[in-house]
Amino acid sequence: MEDRLDVAYRVLDAQLVDVDGRRCGRVDDIEFAGTIGEALYISALLTGHGVYPSRMPRRLQALGRRLFGPGVLGRTILRVPWTAVEDVQAAVHLREPAAELALATTDLALQRWVERIPGG
């Protein structure tokens, strides 16, 4: 990976791809860490429906929380540690399977049902 990376351009909204090539979400936000007087660093990538309201204009965030609240899509925020990132190209490639990072849980649950269907 490069030493410097324009995270807003290259990482935000990028597709997450696990070690098996499975698409498992998009980067909805980036979590930084660091202390005063030291350089910031990326600690995690955030994904999930719960991140959406914070990305909306301030005036629309309350509406976003109602639209994406627990009763609708579940305000799930999944945290992918930066240490789980293998490479950043056109997508963010991860070192681990989606299931180990709790990503694509809905897809995995649906896959189990589809496999039960004859010819599925």
N, C-alpha and C positions, 0 to 999 in steps of 0.2 A: 504494500500500500504506500501511497505517497506520504511524504512528511507534512505537506500542506494540502488542504482540501477545502474548497469553497462549499461548505456544508449546506448553505441555503440553496445553492444551485444544484449540487450533485447528490445530496442525500435526502433532503426534504421532498416528500411525495414520491420517492423512488420505490419501486417494487421490492419486497423482501423475498428472497429465494433461499430455501434451506439447502443443506448439504446434498439432499437427494434430488434437487432440481424442482421441488414443489414450490409454487407461488403461495405465499402465506401471509399476505397483507401488504400494506404500504406504510411508509414512514410518515406518521402524522405530526410528530413533533420530535424535538431533540432536547435531551436533558444534559445540561452542562454542570460541571463541578469545579471547585477550586476555592482558594482563599484569597483574601485581600492581599494585593501586592504580588500575587503569583499568577501564572498563566492559567487561563481556563482550559479545560479539556472536556471532551465528550464522554459522559459516563454511561448514557443509555439512549436508545431510540424508543420512542413511544408510538404505539399503534392501538387502534380500537376506537369504537364509537364514542367513548367518553372523552376523547381528546378534541372532537369536533367543536364544541362550544367555545373553547378557549382560543380557537383559531379564527373565530368570527369577529366582526367589528364589535366593539364594546356594547353598543346599543342593542345588538342582536343576540348577545350571549345568553340572556335570560330565556329568550325564545328558543335558542339552540338547546339549552338544558331541558326545556320542556319537550322539544321534539325528539331529542336523543336520550331522554331520561330512562330510568329503570323499567318503566312500564312499556316502553316502545322497543328499543333495541338493546337495552341493558347498557349502563354507562361503564362499560368495560374499558379499562386502560391497561394495556399489556406493556411491560417494560422488558426490552431486549438489551442486555448488557453490551456495551461496546466491545468487550472482550470476546463476544460471540460472533463478531463481524470478521469474516475472512478477507473480503475484498469489496471495493466499491467501483463498479463499472457502470453500465447502463442500468444495472440493478444493484441492490445491496445483497451480496452473497454471504450466507451465514455458515459457520463451522459445524452446526448441530442440526439435527432433524427438527422440524416444526413442532412435533409433539413434545420434545424435551424442553422447548421454550414456551410451551402452552399457546402456541400460535395455531391458527387454522383449526381450532377445536370444532367449530360448526361444520367445516368441510369434512373433517374426520368422522364426525358423528353421522353426517349424511352419507358418507361413503359406506359405512357399516350397513345402513339401511338399503342402499342401492345394491350392495353385494348380495343381499338376501333375495332380491327380485330375480326370478329366472331370466337368464340372458343379460343380467345387469352388470 
